[in-house]
């Protein structure tokens, strides 16, 4: 099967963002479910990584790894909040 | 004279059948962008929707009553594996599209579970594409797209949509799931059209 546990998304996400963003919180544009990227349902990594909402299965994000680049979309995220370590 | 070994002959044939950047596999890897849907044959339908909204629909029994083809084809996945001589049973899209009145140049194949992929309509005609329901003489398993999938072997295999539900015909090209996510819009393995911009 290509369905992997949530933290398997850490590798492609780290490649894309340059650091661990599994604790970044996203809001599903379809159903409004709010939660960390590390708790989404992931398919892949081939032919691409697909992060789906754990509630409604909406496609939140895709990451395709070409030899020379990453191609990413966030079609189903209404918001992504990435902690920076600073204080508000 | 029998001097050339079968191994040497076999390798040369494989080289000839392998598009650039591909390797031959004897497995049949399962790749998926979402959960596997399970569709009962009683509920299964295949629908063609023209650009004007006209619909033609076939039930499972109606599909089975149509003349069946037995394509034996090489398939090529964009993840670089190729599998030679895969044997399928299904119905040619030439038959299914024969009575569809359309001026469309493009099609979007849509599947149970929400997957889509786009192709020029001409790539579905002239003996190049089928709706298949058997692999290697057995009913197509859900993990490989059963009850039925699209088979378009001259393009990378993501175009051969699993769990096919229908075709929407369009006058403009509308990228599908992987085409929107960074894969090539057309996907010819012999021109190694893998990614957007290739």
Interface residues (C-beta under 8 A of the other chain):
Chain A: X1 X2 X3 X43 X44 X46 X47 X48 X50 X52 X57 X59 X62 X64 X66 X69 X71 X72 X73 X75
Chain B: X30 X31 X32 X33 X34 X35 X77 X78 X79 X114 X143 X158 X178 X180 X181 X182 X183 X194 X195 X196
